[in-house]
Amino acid sequence: MQVMQSNFSMLPFEIESSWQKALEEELKKPYLLELAVFLEKERAMGAQIYPPKNLIFNALWNTPFDQVKVVIIGQDPYHGPGQAHGLSFSVPEGIPQPPSLKNIFKELAEDLGIPAPSHGCLLHWAKQGVLLLNATLTVRQGEPMSHEGRGWEQFTDSIVKALLIQKKPMVFILWGKWAQKKWEHFKNLQDPNQHLVLTAAHPSPFSAHQGFFGCHHFSKTNQWLEKHHLTPIDWKIV
């Protein structure tokens, strides 16, 4: 992929323009080029990498920097064929809903009375300002966390830091210990009066009954947004 602006011509990633501006200094760091080289080597060796190249930054393309109101942090992309499309917890239309996503929809029905949708694409959320951000943005087929520690975590940390620095009220939703551990990186940046941070167990079938079900994060998010004179999220899947 080619970057849009010439001063980033050495960078092999193309991202949405408002994010490119917000992450200008981060995009100059050499680890991103090293990460891109690693991904090309993986592909050259015959590894199937998810999501496809053109969807790696799908979350940023669909939720521009100045439109973010809610951030849902996931771990890494789904590692099955056709599942990952660059939005945490989401799958494209026509792909069966993974167990964690089914549990998200169960909680949504319990919380707001929204019936389970026929598909699992969360693009409607992203278009309203819900940044569906995985901590690691690529994965090898059939090997969860196979691209952990290659540089993505630093990049996604920089995304969250850029959001926090602007001092704009936002909601951060942290499902599971992994997302909550990542949040520890931002302790010195967050203003407890500026943002709402919601934590619960992961929606995985292994942990959903340990505090995810009944967390009411969808209604709590909307109540907080309305309190801060922001448009609530229409959580139904269309």
Secondary structure in CASP SS format (residue, H / E / C, confidence):
PFRMAT SS
TARGET T0000
AUTHOR 0000-0000-0000
METHOD secondary structure of the structure
MODEL  1
M C 1.00
Q C 1.00
V C 1.00
M C 1.00
Q C 1.00
S H 1.00
N H 1.00
F H 1.00
S C 1.00
M C 1.00
L C 1.00
P C 1.00
F C 1.00
E C 1.00
I C 1.00
E C 1.00
S H 1.00
S H 1.00
W H 1.00
Q H 1.00
K H 1.00
A H 1.00
L C 1.00
E C 1.00
E C 1.00
E H 1.00
L H 1.00
K H 1.00
K C 1.00
P H 1.00
Y H 1.00
L H 1.00
L H 1.00
E H 1.00
L H 1.00
A H 1.00
V H 1.00
F H 1.00
L H 1.00
E H 1.00
K H 1.00
E H 1.00
R H 1.00
A H 1.00
M C 1.00
G C 1.00
A C 1.00
Q C 1.00
I E 1.00
Y E 1.00
P C 1.00
P C 1.00
K H 1.00
N H 1.00
L H 1.00
I C 1.00
F C 1.00
N H 1.00
A H 1.00
L H 1.00
W H 1.00
N H 1.00
T C 1.00
P C 1.00
F H 1.00
D H 1.00
Q H 1.00
V C 1.00
K C 1.00
V E 1.00
V E 1.00
I E 1.00
I E 1.00
G E 1.00
Q C 1.00
D C 1.00
P C 1.00
Y C 1.00
H C 1.00
G C 1.00
P C 1.00
G C 1.00
Q C 1.00
A C 1.00
H C 1.00
G C 1.00
L C 1.00
S C 1.00
F C 1.00
S C 1.00
V C 1.00
P C 1.00
E C 1.00
G C 1.00
I C 1.00
P C 1.00
Q C 1.00
P C 1.00
P H 1.00
S H 1.00
L H 1.00
K H 1.00
N H 1.00
I H 1.00
F H 1.00
K H 1.00
E H 1.00
L H 1.00
A H 1.00
E H 1.00
D H 1.00
L H 1.00
G C 1.00
I C 1.00
P C 1.00
A C 1.00
P C 1.00
S C 1.00
H C 1.00
G C 1.00
C C 1.00
L C 1.00
L H 1.00
H H 1.00
W H 1.00
A H 1.00
K C 1.00
Q C 1.00
G C 1.00
V E 1.00
L E 1.00
L E 1.00
L E 1.00
N E 1.00
A C 1.00
T C 1.00
L C 1.00
T C 1.00
V E 1.00
R E 1.00
Q C 1.00
G C 1.00
E E 1.00
P C 1.00
M C 1.00
S C 1.00
H C 1.00
E C 1.00
G C 1.00
R C 1.00
G C 1.00
W H 1.00
E H 1.00
Q H 1.00
F H 1.00
T H 1.00
D H 1.00
S H 1.00
I H 1.00
V H 1.00
K H 1.00
A H 1.00
L H 1.00
L H 1.00
I H 1.00
Q C 1.00
K C 1.00
K C 1.00
P C 1.00
M C 1.00
V E 1.00
F E 1.00
I E 1.00
L E 1.00
W E 1.00
G C 1.00
K H 1.00
W H 1.00
A H 1.00
Q H 1.00
K H 1.00
K H 1.00
W H 1.00
E H 1.00
H H 1.00
F H 1.00
K C 1.00
N C 1.00
L C 1.00
Q C 1.00
D C 1.00
P C 1.00
N C 1.00
Q C 1.00
H C 1.00
L E 1.00
V E 1.00
L E 1.00
T E 1.00
A E 1.00
A C 1.00
H C 1.00
P C 1.00
S C 1.00
P C 1.00
F C 1.00
S C 1.00
A H 1.00
H H 1.00
Q H 1.00
G C 1.00
F C 1.00
F C 1.00
G C 1.00
C C 1.00
H C 1.00
H H 1.00
F H 1.00
S H 1.00
K H 1.00
T H 1.00
N H 1.00
Q H 1.00
W H 1.00
L H 1.00
E H 1.00
K H 1.00
H C 1.00
H C 1.00
L C 1.00
T C 1.00
P C 1.00
I C 1.00
D C 1.00
W C 1.00
K C 1.00
I C 1.00
V C 1.00
END
